[in-house]
Amino acid sequence: MPARWAAAFGGWMALIAVLFVLAPAEAQSLVRVAGGLSAVAAVAYGVRRSQPADRMPWRLLGLAVALSSVGAAAVAAPAWLLGHVPGLSTAGSVLALVAYPVLAGMLLVLIRRRTGGIRDRAALLDALTLTAGVALLAWSFVLGPDPQRTGAFAEIAFPLADLLLLGTLTRLLTAGRPVTAGRILGAGLLVMVVSDAAWPLSAVGGFALYAAAGLAALHPSMIELSRTAPAAETELTRVRLALLGLASMVAPAVLVMRMFRAGEAPDLTVVAILSALTFLLVLVRMAGIMASHRQALARERALRRASAALVSANATDEVNAAVRVAVAELLPPDTSHGVVLALAESEAEPGGTEARIVPTKDVDWAVAVRLTNFSMTLRSPMVLGDRPAGASLLGVLHVGAPTALLPGLLRAVEVLAGQAALALERIALSHEVIRRNSETYFRTLVQNTSDVILIVDEFDRIRYASPSAATVLGADPSGTLLPGVIHPGDRSRLDEVLAAIRAGDTMREGLDFRAVGHRRTSVLLEMRAQDLRADPTVAGLVVTLRDVTERRRLEQELTHQAFHDSMTGLANRVLFHDRLGHALHRGARDGSVVGVLFIDLDDFKKVNDTLGHAVGDQLLITVAHRIAGALRADDTAARLGGDEFAALVENVQDPGAVEETAQRILAALAEPVPLDDGTSIMAVASIGITTTPEADSADELLRQADLALYVAKGAGKNQWRRYRADLHGAMVERLELRSALDHAAREGQFVLAYQPIVDLGSDEPVGYEALVRWHHPARGVVQPAEFIEVAEESGLVVPMGRWVLEQALHTVAQWRRILPRSRQPYVSVNVSVRQFRETGFVDEVKQALARAAVPPHALMLELNETALTPENEAVRPLLRELREHGVRIAADYFGPDLDGLPLDVVKIDKSAIDDIAQSQEQLARVQGMVALARQYGLTVIAEGIESTTHRDLLSWLGCPLGQGYLFSSPVDGTDALSQMTARLPLTA
């Protein structure tokens, strides 16, 4: 249908042209008007039929055609009409001339619609250059040679209007991809401009305009002229380059032709002006080309970097970040812009697959609100066209920036969108591969896991059971009811749990249910459940059962071990403290009395030293059983550590009942403890008592019981004492001592005294034990027995011991420099277990020896027997390292495992030799100690020798060394040096 109308209109216009040629001069004006009105009618019909988005340019075209036809008809009117209507020819010229700016306005409107309001500087320069060249030709060959013509307004106005029309037409033809309607209209206008060069308002130009206007309006592509077109390439194509070259050569061609034709140079003023204008336009165009080239190179580098970043991207966020960085690099530095990467969920792109510049208000609302600062947006769909199912939209890349910059970004952003699409596709495929591998992996896990995985329907029937169910439950439970698997005693609780889960509650962790397992054995199952009824792939409750029978048994054992003493089976300190707290709460409610007893064995250290740790352990076990047997069922016995025990008495109304309990414990311990070798020993204990009338908190009761025990020990053996308020004063005194001790360590109030270690054969000193003394400003000299325990508790023993070691080594170094090589003494320094627990203690000893320039064998470190107990097993490797370095190790220890201990010297305590002159049994024990030490190659030093009888007996027993007040009391370093230089026996 459109083709027939166009053909009919073309035939009609051809007929009118023939009539125009054949008609007499008087009738040609009417034929011209008929042709113009026919064109106006065709334009009106074409607009009505095609319904273009913008009708304004077509209305302007119809107006211009009407003005042109009427004006031309008035100018060429018959003479009789011109005679009767004065000024008709002038009015016609004005109307015809007005048609040119109307046509130019129509073209400008089309240009604006085609470009979307975006300025194309390169196309504008090309149009101006071509127009300037044509203007030079028009001046040189049309206006300039005829002075009379240049003097007439019409003769100048029409060529200038043609130039205006030519410039706007050139710009329209470069505004995007040309369409057929635009080509038809352009051809008609071009014919009109060329015909005007010969004579304005010529019939050829007029009919060419009428025919082109009608045919363009009737063609279906006329609606494309008022739509925004994809931006045209701004590079110099061959056609553009040829046109620009011709325009640039117009000036020299004109000069040459005029010189050959006239034999002389023409007036160069206009030629020079137009030539300079053309040259400047070409220069500006070339500068733009160079800038575009540099920008293209920069954008190519940016796209390469973006490609590398997108190849390494592993997530959508990384793709988004890479795209944002790339867009920022594509734009000039510090250019305000916005980037929105909208991922698509549909498989179709309504706007096509090409990048376009569109008004921001026309894009999706969620994108537009983020690009609201920019009037135009570059919209580039991210489409993969090589998918088996065809093109697939992955998303749309939106770039908002100043409108003038968007055309130059068009192709680069389109390439970037393609790269981003490939990256998104690769990431999606990777995730899909991972998902499928994960499904296979988890399917394998479910098939091989030891946990039982069940899917239970709405009626508690097991729809699916993993293969492990047969192993755990003895048979495949599929098809049976879940409660039938569980022990009858736990089924009601199971019903409550399942109902709660179906109601949306979260299942509490660690719910255990009993069941009958493989071989009809009882098993304990830990249950977890999750409601996945809404998941179509599951559509039920997922119940996971784990066999925790062995784990619960181990947990019970570990819990018992955590709260009970491993040797005696009694409650330990943690459990005792917990039960004490509960007892206090009950006592506060019912008004009953709670009592705490602290029980400590007397002289237990001597049992370990003389009879060994095995006997000591046997004694502790027997004492524990007797203490527990002396208590009621409601009471609690505990071992707090070592030889310390405790008892909790509750649910009594009279504090006297607690004292009766203490008396029963002492009575139970009064019986001799039989040993495995047929002998027996006595278990003597001291007890401290406190009750709730004295305190109402656990910590206070424990503190009071500890104070009462301290008083009981001070009062003698095998006794009990109640806490009294005056005992608090002793504790305050202890705290004051601790504070004063801290001050003494900072102020240097400690001094060293040296007691000689004597060769019992010659009574001459071979070494000295360094003993610390405290010169208290108010109490005078304080003996170590009064402050060492406090120093241990407070940790001050560590810096104090470091000072003692440094001072003793400094003193022995001075002795060894003064004394001859044959009389080089050693020094013995007492060290605490707490010092060994400090990191780097061994290195500290080595460095102290190096600083004092004292050989390692001149130092002996002395420990008490607690350092060698199993609780301090970590000390032994450090002792071995010191011995390997050459330092000697001494201890007051005589256990059965002497052979495995890192010792050089053992010391016999004063308490062991006090009665050797009166007791044959004690003498035999000391003789055994000496023999035992000699058997293991250890040196023996006897302490506390105060009489020559003790010295002689020890010498007779084979004890080589001794120390005590018989030889000398502790003296300062100078007196000790005098003792060694006098070379006299030290006995009185």
HELIX and SHEET records of a PDB file:
HELIX    1   1 PRO A    2  LEU A   22  1                                  21    
HELIX    2   2 ALA A   25  SER A   50  1                                  26    
HELIX    3   3 MET A   56  VAL A   75  1                                  20    
HELIX    4   4 ALA A   79  HIS A   84  1                                   6    
HELIX    5   5 LEU A   88  THR A  115  1                                  28    
HELIX    6   6 ARG A  121  ALA A  138  1                                  18    
HELIX    7   7 TRP A  139  LEU A  143  3                                   5    
HELIX    8   8 PRO A  147  GLY A  151  1                                   5    
HELIX    9   9 PHE A  153  LEU A  173  1                                  21    
HELIX   10  10 THR A  180  ALA A  198  1                                  19    
HELIX   11  11 ALA A  203  LEU A  218  1                                  16    
HELIX   12  12 PRO A  220  SER A  226  5                                   7    
HELIX   13  13 ARG A  238  ALA A  262  1                                  25    
HELIX   14  14 LEU A  268  SER A  312  1                                  45    
HELIX   15  15 THR A  316  LEU A  330  1                                  15    
HELIX   16  16 THR A  360  ASP A  362  5                                   3    
HELIX   17  17 TRP A  365  ALA A  368  1                                   4    
HELIX   18  18 THR A  403  LEU A  405  5                                   3    
HELIX   19  19 LEU A  406  ASN A  448  1                                  43    
HELIX   20  20 SER A  468  LEU A  473  1                                   6    
HELIX   21  21 LEU A  482  VAL A  485  1                                   4    
HELIX   22  22 PRO A  488  ASP A  490  5                                   3    
HELIX   23  23 ARG A  491  ARG A  502  1                                  12    
HELIX   24  24 HIS A  518  ARG A  520  5                                   3    
HELIX   25  25 THR A  549  PHE A  563  1                                  15    
HELIX   26  26 ARG A  573  ASP A  590  1                                  18    
HELIX   27  27 PHE A  604  LEU A  611  1                                   8    
HELIX   28  28 HIS A  613  ALA A  630  1                                  18    
HELIX   29  29 GLY A  656  ALA A  670  1                                  15    
HELIX   30  30 ALA A  698  ALA A  715  1                                  18    
HELIX   31  31 LEU A  727  GLU A  747  1                                  21    
HELIX   32  32 PRO A  784  SER A  794  1                                  11    
HELIX   33  33 VAL A  797  ILE A  818  1                                  22    
HELIX   34  34 ARG A  821  ARG A  823  5                                   3    
HELIX   35  35 VAL A  833  ARG A  837  1                                   5    
HELIX   36  36 PHE A  841  ALA A  852  1                                  12    
HELIX   37  37 PRO A  856  ALA A  858  5                                   3    
HELIX   38  38 GLU A  865  LEU A  868  5                                   4    
HELIX   39  39 PRO A  870  ASN A  872  5                                   3    
HELIX   40  40 VAL A  875  HIS A  885  1                                  11    
HELIX   41  41 LEU A  898  GLY A  900  5                                   3    
HELIX   42  42 LYS A  910  ILE A  913  1                                   4    
HELIX   43  43 GLN A  920  GLN A  935  1                                  16    
HELIX   44  44 THR A  948  LEU A  957  1                                  10    
HELIX   45  45 GLY A  973  ALA A  982  1                                  10    
SHEET    1   A 4 GLY A 338  LEU A 343  0                                        
SHEET    2   A 4 SER A 392  GLY A 400 -1                                        
SHEET    3   A 4 MET A 376  LEU A 384 -1                                        
SHEET    4   A 4 ARG A 356  PRO A 359 -1                                        
SHEET    1   B 5 ILE A 462  ALA A 465  0                                        
SHEET    2   B 5 VAL A 452  VAL A 456 -1                                        
SHEET    3   B 5 GLY A 540  ASP A 547 -1                                        
SHEET    4   B 5 SER A 522  LEU A 532 -1                                        
SHEET    5   B 5 LEU A 511  VAL A 516 -1                                        
SHEET    1   C 5 THR A 636  GLY A 641  0                                        
SHEET    2   C 5 GLU A 644  VAL A 652 -1                                        
SHEET    3   C 5 VAL A 593  LEU A 601 -1                                        
SHEET    4   C 5 ALA A 685  THR A 691 -1                                        
SHEET    5   C 5 TRP A 720  ARG A 722  1                                        
SHEET    1   D 2 VAL A 673  PRO A 674  0                                        
SHEET    2   D 2 SER A 680  ILE A 681 -1                                        
SHEET    1   E 9 GLY A 780  VAL A 782  0                                        
SHEET    2   E 9 GLU A 764  HIS A 776 -1                                        
SHEET    3   E 9 PHE A 750  ASP A 759 -1                                        
SHEET    4   E 9 LEU A 961  GLY A 962 -1                                        
SHEET    5   E 9 THR A 939  ALA A 942  1                                        
SHEET    6   E 9 VAL A 905  ILE A 908  1                                        
SHEET    7   E 9 ARG A 888  ALA A 891  1                                        
SHEET    8   E 9 LEU A 859  LEU A 863  1                                        
SHEET    9   E 9 TYR A 826  ASN A 830  1                                        
END                                                                             
